[in-house]
């Protein structure tokens, strides 16, 4: 079938750039594409330029006008509706295509038979055509299949408005660009297309995107950007997620939380101390949907306090950017002198706070609270209550005025957080209902922390475990909830507290995050700790999050752990979950295999998934799989 492609140029009052845009489209290495200008009643010379090119290139360049002035994305929809080509590329009337644009798109379309969107890289240029920087989208694989297409678009738009092509019939199926988005219409369009087929990203620069020539535009559009963000987050993304069976909810929540904090950070900088009350009102529904942690961040934003980036941006994204800069051509110059080592401050005196989270329905919390109050050394005790007034009264009565009682409004996985924030001690022990703390725990924490300066956590066991030993031990036992341990409050804050995406293995995820901050000393005597029985589905959810995202991100940040060792640990957890699911019903086995499919595919364990669906365990321990993986690795290394 012949390649059929059209450039659609939505044009409105950018006559000073329109001619250069048209010339760039006429100078393609592959000159097969039509060019349609959708002129939205400009008041400058844009229409005259368009008509001149139609006269000069009849049959190649066309111009159309909507019935009335439409605005940005309605004009996109109008222009697309006036074409008959199979593939469409929108090119802004102030942007330019490089000569390889069409040839790159054609190669991208040939990568997979089910492709619906092809994207590529681009240059940012200013109003005088000066190159500012290049965006290369290093994190995108070449071919993405649903639901990966959806997951990759969750945090931000990954298909650029000046460097793409999409199937016209896919645009028709989704009903065009939704009218409720005014500035994020292109992102909304790609999100709507994610269930329809594959996305391809070509690692070539094919366009020049113009920015920084209209001063004040970002500030003027700020509130509308936020309104669009709310529309995408609270309406569009949940609606699209329902089209995917067994969508990974933790990915949706993680992307939303990261984006929320990212937007607060960026807008805080843009406002430069101006009153943020209008933006607070717009952010509020999003913050309420995310929960108490987001509401606390919004309160800080309302007071114009600085908002830092979240752990993923600071631990993964920023280091990756720094590494990328290192490999860029150097501008020369002498190296800066080494920084002088500052004298270390004397260690802070250890003070312990014991946090006891209590929910309606929890059993044995009275014994846990009593053991916290029975410490031989001084300890601050904080009880966090999530339940009705009767539970609060019962806890207050049991505490007898010797513990502070904090009422929490957050979900269960964040229940301890308000107590930690309210704690006066610089070391924390979270004692969940059922634990029996040793009476000398407070004294033991003070002794062990004093003997291991710089430690961020104190755990049970013999000997000392530091990075990477403690990290890998924690990762290998990730399917079991971590025992009670003590941790530095400063380190807890530095890693962003508990991981909100983790449902049941919360302490295990926290211990992993703490281990990159400093030593985790062993030898602490805790007492007795109850076994925490997580549900099968929660263990699946948490194990995938921990091994596919958290462990690799943390290991990369600190360094020193071979990728193969991380993969082996991930594979061991995957196989343990698969083996433990064999006794489930056929329907539950099928659902488990579906939930583990993406993880298993990335590990090369598709045969294990097949055996799980069939209820057999032969492949789950088959040694030949290791040989196959080694051969694949060798093949990749020799290519």
JOJOVEN-V502944 format. One record per residue. N is the residue number from 1. RES is the residue in one small letter. PSI is psi in degrees with one decimal (NA if undefined). NEAR is the number of other ideal C-beta (glycine too) atoms within 12 Angstrom. D_CENTER is the distance of its C-alpha to the mean C-alpha in whole Angstrom. Layout:
BEGIN
n = [N & N]
res = [RES & RES]
psi = [PSI & PSI]
near = [NEAR & NEAR]
d_center = [D_CENTER & D_CENTER]
END
This chain:
BEGIN
n = [1 & 2 & 3 & 4 & 5 & 6 & 7 & 8 & 9 & 10 & 11 & 12 & 13 & 14 & 15 & 16 & 17 & 18 & 19 & 20 & 21 & 22 & 23 & 24 & 25 & 26 & 27 & 28 & 29 & 30 & 31 & 32 & 33 & 34 & 35 & 36 & 37 & 38 & 39 & 40 & 41 & 42 & 43 & 44 & 45 & 46 & 47 & 48 & 49 & 50 & 51 & 52 & 53 & 54 & 55 & 56 & 57 & 58 & 59 & 60 & 61 & 62 & 63 & 64 & 65 & 66 & 67 & 68 & 69 & 70 & 71 & 72 & 73 & 74 & 75 & 76 & 77 & 78 & 79 & 80 & 81 & 82 & 83 & 84 & 85 & 86 & 87 & 88 & 89 & 90 & 91 & 92 & 93 & 94 & 95 & 96 & 97 & 98 & 99 & 100 & 101 & 102 & 103 & 104 & 105 & 106 & 107 & 108 & 109 & 110 & 111 & 112 & 113 & 114 & 115 & 116 & 117 & 118 & 119 & 120 & 121 & 122 & 123 & 124 & 125 & 126 & 127 & 128 & 129 & 130 & 131 & 132 & 133 & 134 & 135 & 136 & 137 & 138 & 139 & 140 & 141 & 142 & 143 & 144 & 145 & 146 & 147 & 148 & 149 & 150 & 151 & 152 & 153 & 154 & 155 & 156 & 157 & 158 & 159 & 160 & 161 & 162 & 163 & 164 & 165 & 166 & 167 & 168 & 169 & 170 & 171 & 172 & 173 & 174 & 175 & 176 & 177 & 178 & 179 & 180 & 181 & 182 & 183 & 184 & 185 & 186 & 187 & 188 & 189 & 190 & 191 & 192 & 193 & 194 & 195 & 196 & 197 & 198 & 199 & 200 & 201 & 202 & 203 & 204 & 205 & 206 & 207 & 208 & 209 & 210 & 211 & 212 & 213 & 214 & 215 & 216 & 217 & 218 & 219 & 220 & 221 & 222 & 223 & 224 & 225 & 226 & 227 & 228 & 229 & 230 & 231 & 232 & 233 & 234 & 235 & 236 & 237 & 238 & 239 & 240 & 241 & 242 & 243 & 244 & 245 & 246 & 247 & 248 & 249 & 250 & 251 & 252 & 253 & 254 & 255 & 256 & 257 & 258 & 259 & 260 & 261 & 262 & 263 & 264 & 265 & 266 & 267 & 268 & 269 & 270 & 271 & 272 & 273 & 274 & 275 & 276 & 277 & 278 & 279 & 280 & 281 & 282 & 283 & 284 & 285 & 286 & 287 & 288 & 289 & 290 & 291 & 292 & 293 & 294 & 295 & 296 & 297 & 298 & 299 & 300 & 301 & 302 & 303 & 304 & 305 & 306 & 307 & 308 & 309 & 310 & 311 & 312 & 313 & 314 & 315 & 316 & 317 & 318 & 319 & 320 & 321 & 322 & 323 & 324 & 325 & 326 & 327 & 328 & 329 & 330 & 331 & 332 & 333 & 334 & 335 & 336 & 337 & 338 & 339 & 340 & 341 & 342 & 343 & 344 & 345 & 346 & 347 & 348 & 349 & 350 & 351 & 352 & 353 & 354 & 355 & 356 & 357 & 358 & 359 & 360 & 361 & 362 & 363 & 364 & 365 & 366 & 367 & 368 & 369 & 370 & 371 & 372 & 373 & 374 & 375 & 376 & 377 & 378 & 379 & 380 & 381 & 382 & 383 & 384 & 385 & 386 & 387 & 388 & 389 & 390 & 391 & 392 & 393 & 394 & 395 & 396 & 397 & 398 & 399 & 400 & 401 & 402 & 403 & 404 & 405 & 406 & 407 & 408 & 409 & 410 & 411 & 412 & 413 & 414 & 415 & 416 & 417 & 418 & 419 & 420 & 421 & 422 & 423 & 424 & 425 & 426 & 427 & 428 & 429 & 430 & 431 & 432 & 433 & 434 & 435 & 436 & 437 & 438 & 439 & 440 & 441 & 442 & 443 & 444 & 445 & 446 & 447 & 448 & 449 & 450 & 451 & 452 & 453 & 454 & 455 & 456 & 457 & 458 & 459 & 460 & 461 & 462 & 463 & 464 & 465 & 466 & 467 & 468 & 469 & 470 & 471 & 472 & 473 & 474 & 475 & 476 & 477 & 478 & 479 & 480 & 481 & 482 & 483 & 484 & 485 & 486 & 487 & 488 & 489 & 490 & 491 & 492 & 493 & 494 & 495 & 496 & 497 & 498 & 499 & 500 & 501 & 502 & 503 & 504 & 505 & 506 & 507 & 508 & 509 & 510 & 511 & 512 & 513 & 514 & 515 & 516 & 517 & 518 & 519 & 520 & 521 & 522 & 523 & 524 & 525 & 526 & 527 & 528 & 529 & 530 & 531 & 532 & 533 & 534 & 535 & 536 & 537 & 538 & 539 & 540 & 541 & 542 & 543 & 544 & 545 & 546 & 547 & 548 & 549 & 550 & 551 & 552 & 553 & 554 & 555 & 556 & 557 & 558 & 559 & 560 & 561 & 562 & 563 & 564 & 565 & 566 & 567 & 568 & 569 & 570 & 571 & 572 & 573 & 574 & 575 & 576 & 577 & 578 & 579 & 580 & 581 & 582 & 583 & 584 & 585 & 586 & 587 & 588 & 589 & 590 & 591 & 592 & 593 & 594 & 595 & 596 & 597 & 598 & 599 & 600 & 601 & 602 & 603 & 604 & 605 & 606 & 607 & 608 & 609 & 610 & 611 & 612 & 613 & 614 & 615 & 616 & 617 & 618 & 619 & 620 & 621 & 622 & 623 & 624 & 625 & 626 & 627 & 628 & 629 & 630 & 631 & 632 & 633 & 634 & 635 & 636 & 637 & 638 & 639]
res = [x & x & x & x & x & x & x & x & x & x & x & x & x & x & x & x & x & x & x & x & x & x & x & x & x & x & x & x & x & x & x & x & x & x & x & x & x & x & x & x & x & x & x & x & x & x & x & x & x & x & x & x & x & x & x & x & x & x & x & x & x & x & x & x & x & x & x & x & x & x & x & x & x & x & x & x & x & x & x & x & x & x & x & x & x & x & x & x & x & x & x & x & x & x & x & x & x & x & x & x & x & x & x & x & x & x & x & x & x & x & x & x & x & x & x & x & x & x & x & x & x & x & x & x & x & x & x & x & x & x & x & x & x & x & x & x & x & x & x & x & x & x & x & x & x & x & x & x & x & x & x & x & x & x & x & x & x & x & x & x & x & x & x & x & x & x & x & x & x & x & x & x & x & x & x & x & x & x & x & x & x & x & x & x & x & x & x & x & x & x & x & x & x & x & x & x & x & x & x & x & x & x & x & x & x & x & x & x & x & x & x & x & x & x & x & x & x & x & x & x & x & x & x & x & x & x & x & x & x & x & x & x & x & x & x & x & x & x & x & x & x & x & x & x & x & x & x & x & x & x & x & x & x & x & x & x & x & x & x & x & x & x & x & x & x & x & x & x & x & x & x & x & x & x & x & x & x & x & x & x & x & x & x & x & x & x & x & x & x & x & x & x & x & x & x & x & x & x & x & x & x & x & x & x & x & x & x & x & x & x & x & x & x & x & x & x & x & x & x & x & x & x & x & x & x & x & x & x & x & x & x & x & x & x & x & x & x & x & x & x & x & x & x & x & x & x & x & x & x & x & x & x & x & x & x & x & x & x & x & x & x & x & x & x & x & x & x & x & x & x & x & x & x & x & x & x & x & x & x & x & x & x & x & x & x & x & x & x & x & x & x & x & x & x & x & x & x & x & x & x & x & x & x & x & x & x & x & x & x & x & x & x & x & x & x & x & x & x & x & x & x & x & x & x & x & x & x & x & x & x & x & x & x & x & x & x & x & x & x & x & x & x & x & x & x & x & x & x & x & x & x & x & x & x & x & x & x & x & x & x & x & x & x & x & x & x & x & x & x & x & x & x & x & x & x & x & x & x & x & x & x & x & x & x & x & x & x & x & x & x & x & x & x & x & x & x & x & x & x & x & x & x & x & x & x & x & x & x & x & x & x & x & x & x & x & x & x & x & x & x & x & x & x & x & x & x & x & x & x & x & x & x & x & x & x & x & x & x & x & x & x & x & x & x & x & x & x & x & x & x & x & x & x & x & x & x & x & x & x & x & x & x & x & x & x & x & x & x & x & x & x & x & x & x & x & x & x & x & x & x & x & x & x & x & x & x & x & x & x & x & x & x & x & x & x & x & x & x & x & x & x & x & x & x & x & x & x & x & x & x & x & x & x & x & x & x & x & x & x & x & x & x & x & x & x & x & x & x & x & x & x & x & x & x & x & x & x & x & x]
psi = [133.5 & 144.3 & 127.1 & 114.1 & 143.3 & 135.1 & 125.4 & 125.0 & 101.1 & 120.1 & 131.1 & 107.2 & 42.6 & 43.4 & -27.6 & -17.9 & -15.2 & -40.0 & -43.9 & -35.6 & -48.4 & -41.2 & -38.6 & -32.8 & -27.4 & -10.3 & 30.6 & 145.4 & -34.8 & 102.7 & 27.7 & -15.0 & 144.5 & 160.7 & 119.9 & 123.1 & 120.1 & 94.5 & 115.8 & 55.1 & 56.1 & 152.0 & 2.3 & -152.3 & 17.2 & -43.9 & -37.5 & -41.5 & -43.7 & -46.7 & -34.4 & -39.4 & -32.1 & -41.9 & -35.5 & -31.0 & 66.4 & 137.8 & -16.9 & -42.8 & 130.0 & 159.8 & 141.8 & 159.8 & 135.1 & 165.2 & -36.6 & 171.5 & 124.4 & -36.9 & 176.6 & -70.1 & -33.3 & -32.2 & -33.1 & -51.3 & -41.5 & -48.8 & -43.7 & -38.0 & -19.5 & 9.0 & 162.5 & 3.5 & 155.9 & -36.7 & 139.2 & 137.5 & 125.1 & 130.0 & 114.0 & 148.4 & 0.0 & 6.6 & 174.8 & 146.3 & 138.6 & 160.6 & -23.3 & 9.6 & -57.7 & -40.5 & -37.3 & -42.4 & -42.8 & -41.1 & -38.6 & -40.0 & -32.3 & -6.8 & -31.2 & 140.3 & -18.0 & 25.9 & 138.2 & -23.8 & 134.8 & 129.1 & 169.9 & -174.7 & 171.3 & 161.1 & 143.8 & 129.8 & 160.2 & -170.8 & -16.5 & 19.2 & 18.6 & 132.6 & 124.8 & -55.6 & 172.9 & 134.4 & 122.1 & -3.0 & 57.0 & -22.8 & -8.2 & 131.1 & 165.5 & -42.6 & 128.6 & 130.8 & 153.4 & 139.4 & 5.3 & -33.5 & -42.4 & -47.1 & -39.4 & -19.5 & -1.6 & -43.8 & -40.8 & 170.5 & 121.7 & 4.0 & 119.8 & 143.7 & -10.7 & 2.0 & 67.9 & 171.1 & 146.5 & 156.7 & 133.6 & -36.3 & -27.9 & -39.2 & -41.6 & -42.6 & -36.9 & -0.9 & 22.2 & -172.6 & 127.4 & 139.1 & -21.6 & -9.9 & 127.3 & -35.1 & -17.3 & 26.3 & -36.6 & -43.4 & -43.0 & -38.7 & -45.2 & -40.9 & -44.0 & -29.1 & -12.2 & -33.2 & -9.8 & -19.2 & -162.7 & 149.4 & 140.3 & 136.1 & 118.6 & 130.0 & 55.7 & 150.5 & 124.2 & -1.5 & 163.8 & 120.5 & 126.3 & 130.3 & 173.4 & 29.2 & 1.5 & 88.5 & 139.6 & -1.1 & -41.1 & -43.5 & -41.9 & -32.4 & 1.0 & -51.8 & -36.8 & -36.3 & -44.2 & -41.6 & -42.2 & -39.0 & -44.1 & -41.8 & -45.5 & -44.6 & -45.9 & -16.2 & -57.0 & -50.9 & -47.2 & -36.7 & -41.0 & -37.4 & -31.9 & -14.2 & -11.0 & 125.3 & 136.0 & 44.0 & 142.8 & 99.7 & -31.1 & -30.9 & -39.4 & -46.4 & -42.0 & -46.8 & -40.3 & -43.5 & -44.0 & -45.3 & -40.1 & -49.4 & -38.8 & -44.1 & -41.8 & -44.3 & -47.0 & -43.4 & -33.8 & -42.0 & -38.3 & -35.1 & -25.3 & 52.8 & -3.4 & 161.5 & 120.5 & 14.2 & -38.7 & -43.5 & -34.5 & -43.9 & -37.7 & -39.7 & -24.5 & -45.7 & -37.1 & -44.8 & -42.1 & -37.8 & -32.7 & -26.9 & -173.6 & -36.6 & -42.8 & -36.1 & -37.8 & -40.0 & -39.7 & -36.3 & -41.3 & -39.9 & -40.7 & -28.3 & 10.0 & 28.4 & 150.1 & 140.5 & 113.5 & 166.0 & 161.3 & 178.1 & -37.6 & -42.7 & -41.7 & -31.4 & -32.2 & -58.7 & -50.7 & -45.6 & -38.8 & -40.1 & -38.8 & -41.7 & -41.1 & -41.1 & -35.9 & -35.2 & 0.5 & 155.4 & 135.5 & 144.7 & 4.3 & -169.5 & 158.7 & 151.1 & 143.2 & 149.0 & 148.8 & 143.7 & 141.7 & 137.6 & 126.0 & 144.4 & 137.3 & 139.5 & 151.5 & 145.2 & 142.7 & 141.3 & 135.2 & 128.4 & 133.1 & 137.7 & 133.1 & 120.4 & 125.0 & 102.6 & 131.4 & 128.4 & 161.9 & 130.9 & -13.9 & 137.6 & 156.0 & 16.6 & -27.7 & -40.5 & -38.6 & -46.0 & -40.3 & -40.7 & -29.2 & -36.1 & -12.6 & 21.2 & 140.6 & -28.5 & 161.1 & 133.2 & 136.8 & 127.1 & 128.6 & 123.1 & 126.8 & 122.4 & 129.0 & 99.4 & -162.1 & 176.8 & -30.4 & -42.9 & -42.9 & -42.9 & -41.0 & -41.2 & -42.4 & -38.8 & -42.1 & -33.7 & -28.6 & 32.3 & 0.6 & 0.4 & 146.6 & 143.3 & 122.0 & 131.4 & 124.6 & 141.4 & -5.2 & 175.7 & 169.6 & -38.2 & -13.9 & 14.0 & -36.0 & -21.8 & -47.0 & -34.0 & -39.0 & -42.0 & -37.7 & -13.4 & 144.1 & -18.4 & 156.5 & -5.4 & 144.2 & 139.7 & 125.3 & 113.2 & 104.1 & 153.8 & 131.9 & -20.3 & 145.5 & 104.6 & 138.8 & 141.1 & -22.9 & 16.4 & -46.7 & -42.4 & -38.2 & -38.9 & -45.6 & -40.7 & -49.1 & -39.6 & -37.2 & -32.0 & -12.3 & 71.7 & 139.7 & -9.2 & 144.5 & -16.1 & 150.8 & 122.6 & 165.8 & 160.1 & -176.5 & 140.3 & -173.4 & 131.7 & 118.4 & 176.8 & 137.3 & 5.3 & -49.8 & -36.3 & -50.0 & -33.9 & -41.2 & -39.6 & -40.9 & -26.5 & 29.6 & -21.9 & -4.0 & 136.2 & 140.7 & 149.0 & 170.7 & 136.7 & 162.6 & 146.1 & 155.0 & 131.5 & -37.2 & -40.9 & -38.8 & -43.0 & -39.6 & -32.5 & 4.6 & 17.9 & -157.1 & 153.7 & 109.9 & -21.8 & -14.7 & 128.6 & -48.3 & -38.6 & 47.5 & -44.2 & -33.4 & -45.4 & -40.1 & -42.6 & -36.7 & -44.9 & -39.0 & -31.4 & -19.2 & -8.1 & -23.7 & -173.7 & 147.3 & 101.8 & 138.2 & 168.3 & 3.9 & 133.2 & 117.0 & -48.4 & -149.3 & 140.5 & 132.0 & 149.6 & 132.4 & 115.8 & 101.1 & 149.6 & 156.7 & -44.4 & -35.7 & -37.9 & -39.7 & -49.8 & -50.6 & -40.4 & -41.6 & -46.0 & -46.2 & -45.7 & -27.0 & -22.0 & -56.2 & -52.8 & -49.8 & -39.1 & -45.0 & -40.6 & -39.3 & -39.9 & -40.9 & -35.7 & 168.4 & -1.1 & 120.4 & 144.2 & -37.2 & -34.9 & -39.5 & -42.1 & -39.3 & -40.2 & -40.9 & -41.8 & -37.5 & -42.9 & -41.5 & -46.6 & -36.0 & -42.9 & -41.7 & -45.1 & -40.1 & -11.1 & -3.8 & -27.6 & 0.5 & 168.8 & 163.7 & -41.1 & -41.9 & -33.7 & -41.6 & -41.4 & -40.4 & -45.3 & -37.2 & -42.4 & -32.3 & -2.0 & -48.5 & -43.2 & -49.2 & -38.4 & -42.0 & -27.8 & -5.1 & 30.6 & 36.5 & -29.3 & -31.3 & -40.5 & -40.4 & -44.6 & -35.1 & -44.1 & -35.5 & -9.8 & 22.4 & 156.4 & 9.3 & -44.1 & -19.0 & -20.9 & 18.1 & 116.4 & -27.2 & -25.1 & -37.1 & -41.1 & -43.3 & -41.6 & -40.5 & -40.4 & -40.9 & -44.2 & -41.1 & -42.0 & -44.5 & -38.3 & -33.0 & -14.5 & NA]
near = [8 & 9 & 22 & 22 & 38 & 38 & 44 & 42 & 50 & 47 & 49 & 34 & 24 & 34 & 26 & 22 & 34 & 39 & 27 & 29 & 40 & 38 & 21 & 35 & 43 & 27 & 20 & 31 & 21 & 20 & 20 & 23 & 36 & 34 & 44 & 38 & 46 & 42 & 39 & 34 & 22 & 28 & 15 & 20 & 20 & 33 & 27 & 20 & 31 & 36 & 25 & 20 & 31 & 23 & 15 & 17 & 21 & 13 & 11 & 23 & 32 & 30 & 35 & 31 & 26 & 26 & 13 & 11 & 19 & 27 & 23 & 33 & 32 & 27 & 37 & 40 & 34 & 32 & 42 & 39 & 25 & 27 & 34 & 17 & 30 & 28 & 37 & 43 & 50 & 48 & 50 & 39 & 43 & 35 & 39 & 37 & 44 & 30 & 22 & 24 & 44 & 39 & 27 & 35 & 45 & 30 & 26 & 39 & 35 & 19 & 26 & 23 & 13 & 21 & 35 & 40 & 50 & 43 & 49 & 42 & 32 & 38 & 29 & 27 & 29 & 20 & 20 & 13 & 23 & 15 & 19 & 19 & 21 & 25 & 33 & 27 & 30 & 18 & 22 & 30 & 23 & 25 & 28 & 35 & 28 & 31 & 34 & 31 & 37 & 37 & 33 & 32 & 40 & 36 & 34 & 29 & 32 & 36 & 41 & 39 & 35 & 40 & 44 & 47 & 49 & 46 & 34 & 30 & 20 & 31 & 37 & 23 & 18 & 31 & 17 & 28 & 40 & 29 & 19 & 22 & 34 & 26 & 28 & 35 & 37 & 40 & 37 & 38 & 40 & 44 & 45 & 36 & 42 & 38 & 30 & 30 & 30 & 34 & 44 & 40 & 40 & 38 & 25 & 27 & 30 & 43 & 43 & 36 & 37 & 34 & 27 & 20 & 21 & 18 & 11 & 11 & 17 & 19 & 20 & 13 & 20 & 27 & 25 & 25 & 29 & 35 & 26 & 33 & 38 & 32 & 29 & 40 & 41 & 27 & 25 & 33 & 37 & 22 & 24 & 32 & 30 & 17 & 23 & 30 & 16 & 23 & 30 & 32 & 29 & 33 & 32 & 34 & 33 & 33 & 34 & 35 & 36 & 34 & 36 & 41 & 37 & 26 & 38 & 40 & 24 & 25 & 32 & 30 & 22 & 23 & 26 & 11 & 12 & 15 & 14 & 31 & 17 & 19 & 33 & 27 & 20 & 28 & 39 & 25 & 22 & 35 & 33 & 19 & 24 & 36 & 29 & 30 & 35 & 34 & 26 & 27 & 36 & 34 & 20 & 23 & 36 & 25 & 17 & 21 & 17 & 16 & 30 & 23 & 27 & 36 & 37 & 35 & 29 & 26 & 31 & 29 & 24 & 20 & 23 & 21 & 20 & 14 & 16 & 18 & 14 & 11 & 12 & 13 & 7 & 10 & 7 & 6 & 6 & 7 & 8 & 6 & 6 & 6 & 7 & 6 & 6 & 6 & 6 & 9 & 7 & 8 & 16 & 18 & 14 & 31 & 25 & 41 & 40 & 48 & 48 & 48 & 45 & 43 & 28 & 21 & 13 & 30 & 14 & 22 & 35 & 25 & 25 & 37 & 40 & 28 & 34 & 45 & 31 & 25 & 31 & 17 & 22 & 21 & 38 & 31 & 41 & 41 & 49 & 45 & 38 & 33 & 25 & 15 & 13 & 12 & 27 & 23 & 15 & 22 & 42 & 22 & 17 & 29 & 29 & 17 & 13 & 23 & 36 & 29 & 33 & 32 & 27 & 36 & 20 & 29 & 25 & 30 & 36 & 36 & 38 & 41 & 37 & 32 & 42 & 36 & 26 & 24 & 34 & 21 & 35 & 26 & 43 & 50 & 53 & 47 & 49 & 41 & 38 & 27 & 36 & 25 & 42 & 29 & 20 & 22 & 41 & 39 & 23 & 33 & 44 & 30 & 23 & 33 & 38 & 21 & 20 & 30 & 18 & 22 & 37 & 38 & 49 & 43 & 42 & 30 & 24 & 11 & 16 & 22 & 28 & 27 & 30 & 28 & 22 & 37 & 41 & 30 & 25 & 41 & 40 & 27 & 26 & 39 & 35 & 26 & 34 & 41 & 32 & 41 & 46 & 52 & 45 & 39 & 35 & 22 & 32 & 37 & 24 & 21 & 33 & 31 & 37 & 43 & 41 & 37 & 39 & 38 & 32 & 32 & 39 & 36 & 42 & 40 & 39 & 46 & 46 & 48 & 45 & 44 & 40 & 38 & 32 & 27 & 30 & 43 & 37 & 28 & 24 & 40 & 28 & 34 & 30 & 20 & 31 & 22 & 13 & 26 & 14 & 27 & 14 & 27 & 25 & 28 & 34 & 42 & 37 & 42 & 46 & 39 & 41 & 49 & 44 & 34 & 37 & 43 & 43 & 28 & 33 & 39 & 35 & 25 & 32 & 27 & 16 & 18 & 27 & 16 & 16 & 17 & 20 & 34 & 29 & 23 & 35 & 37 & 32 & 29 & 37 & 42 & 34 & 27 & 40 & 44 & 27 & 24 & 37 & 28 & 15 & 23 & 13 & 16 & 13 & 22 & 29 & 22 & 21 & 36 & 35 & 26 & 37 & 44 & 33 & 32 & 35 & 37 & 21 & 22 & 34 & 25 & 35 & 24 & 27 & 36 & 32 & 24 & 26 & 38 & 27 & 19 & 24 & 20 & 22 & 19 & 27 & 30 & 21 & 19 & 12 & 13 & 25 & 21 & 13 & 19 & 23 & 18 & 15 & 17 & 18 & 12 & 11 & 11 & 10 & 8 & 7]
d_center = [39 & 39 & 36 & 36 & 34 & 34 & 33 & 32 & 33 & 32 & 35 & 35 & 37 & 36 & 39 & 39 & 36 & 37 & 40 & 38 & 35 & 38 & 39 & 36 & 36 & 40 & 39 & 37 & 38 & 38 & 40 & 39 & 37 & 38 & 37 & 37 & 37 & 36 & 38 & 37 & 41 & 40 & 43 & 43 & 44 & 41 & 43 & 46 & 44 & 43 & 46 & 48 & 45 & 46 & 50 & 49 & 47 & 48 & 46 & 43 & 42 & 42 & 42 & 41 & 41 & 39 & 42 & 41 & 38 & 35 & 32 & 29 & 27 & 30 & 32 & 29 & 30 & 34 & 34 & 32 & 35 & 38 & 37 & 38 & 36 & 33 & 31 & 30 & 28 & 28 & 29 & 29 & 33 & 32 & 30 & 31 & 31 & 32 & 34 & 32 & 30 & 32 & 33 & 29 & 28 & 31 & 30 & 26 & 28 & 30 & 27 & 27 & 29 & 26 & 25 & 24 & 22 & 22 & 21 & 21 & 21 & 23 & 25 & 24 & 28 & 30 & 33 & 35 & 33 & 32 & 29 & 27 & 24 & 22 & 19 & 19 & 15 & 15 & 12 & 14 & 16 & 19 & 20 & 17 & 18 & 17 & 15 & 13 & 14 & 12 & 9 & 9 & 10 & 8 & 6 & 9 & 13 & 13 & 17 & 19 & 22 & 24 & 23 & 23 & 25 & 25 & 28 & 30 & 30 & 27 & 27 & 30 & 28 & 25 & 28 & 27 & 25 & 24 & 27 & 25 & 22 & 24 & 22 & 19 & 21 & 20 & 16 & 18 & 20 & 18 & 16 & 19 & 20 & 17 & 20 & 23 & 22 & 21 & 19 & 20 & 19 & 22 & 22 & 25 & 25 & 27 & 27 & 27 & 26 & 27 & 26 & 28 & 31 & 31 & 31 & 29 & 27 & 24 & 26 & 28 & 25 & 22 & 23 & 23 & 20 & 19 & 21 & 19 & 15 & 17 & 18 & 15 & 13 & 16 & 18 & 17 & 14 & 16 & 19 & 17 & 16 & 19 & 20 & 19 & 20 & 18 & 15 & 12 & 12 & 10 & 7 & 8 & 8 & 5 & 4 & 7 & 8 & 6 & 8 & 11 & 11 & 11 & 13 & 15 & 15 & 16 & 19 & 20 & 21 & 23 & 25 & 27 & 28 & 29 & 29 & 26 & 27 & 26 & 23 & 23 & 24 & 22 & 19 & 21 & 20 & 16 & 17 & 19 & 17 & 14 & 17 & 19 & 16 & 15 & 19 & 20 & 18 & 19 & 23 & 22 & 21 & 24 & 26 & 25 & 24 & 21 & 17 & 15 & 12 & 10 & 10 & 7 & 8 & 12 & 12 & 10 & 10 & 13 & 15 & 15 & 16 & 19 & 20 & 20 & 22 & 24 & 25 & 26 & 30 & 31 & 33 & 36 & 37 & 38 & 35 & 35 & 37 & 35 & 34 & 37 & 36 & 36 & 38 & 36 & 37 & 38 & 36 & 35 & 37 & 36 & 35 & 34 & 32 & 32 & 30 & 31 & 28 & 30 & 30 & 32 & 33 & 33 & 36 & 37 & 35 & 39 & 40 & 36 & 37 & 41 & 40 & 37 & 40 & 43 & 42 & 45 & 43 & 41 & 38 & 36 & 35 & 32 & 32 & 29 & 30 & 28 & 31 & 34 & 37 & 39 & 36 & 36 & 40 & 40 & 38 & 40 & 43 & 42 & 41 & 44 & 43 & 42 & 38 & 36 & 34 & 31 & 30 & 26 & 25 & 21 & 20 & 22 & 19 & 19 & 23 & 24 & 21 & 24 & 27 & 25 & 25 & 29 & 30 & 32 & 32 & 30 & 30 & 28 & 29 & 27 & 30 & 29 & 32 & 34 & 34 & 37 & 37 & 40 & 42 & 42 & 38 & 38 & 40 & 39 & 35 & 37 & 39 & 37 & 34 & 37 & 38 & 35 & 34 & 30 & 29 & 26 & 27 & 30 & 30 & 33 & 35 & 37 & 36 & 34 & 30 & 28 & 25 & 25 & 27 & 26 & 22 & 23 & 26 & 23 & 21 & 24 & 25 & 21 & 23 & 25 & 24 & 25 & 28 & 29 & 28 & 29 & 26 & 26 & 25 & 24 & 22 & 20 & 20 & 19 & 16 & 15 & 17 & 16 & 12 & 12 & 11 & 14 & 17 & 20 & 19 & 18 & 21 & 20 & 16 & 18 & 20 & 18 & 16 & 20 & 21 & 20 & 21 & 25 & 27 & 27 & 31 & 33 & 36 & 35 & 37 & 35 & 38 & 37 & 33 & 33 & 31 & 28 & 28 & 25 & 25 & 24 & 21 & 20 & 20 & 19 & 16 & 15 & 17 & 14 & 11 & 13 & 15 & 12 & 9 & 11 & 14 & 14 & 12 & 14 & 17 & 16 & 16 & 19 & 21 & 24 & 23 & 24 & 21 & 24 & 24 & 20 & 21 & 24 & 22 & 20 & 23 & 25 & 22 & 22 & 26 & 26 & 24 & 26 & 30 & 29 & 28 & 32 & 34 & 32 & 33 & 33 & 31 & 28 & 28 & 27 & 24 & 23 & 24 & 22 & 19 & 19 & 20 & 17 & 17 & 20 & 20 & 18 & 21 & 24 & 25 & 25 & 29 & 28 & 26 & 30 & 32 & 29 & 30 & 34 & 34 & 35 & 34 & 36 & 33 & 31 & 33 & 34 & 35 & 35 & 31 & 31 & 34 & 32 & 29 & 31 & 32 & 29 & 28 & 32 & 32 & 28 & 30 & 33 & 32]
END
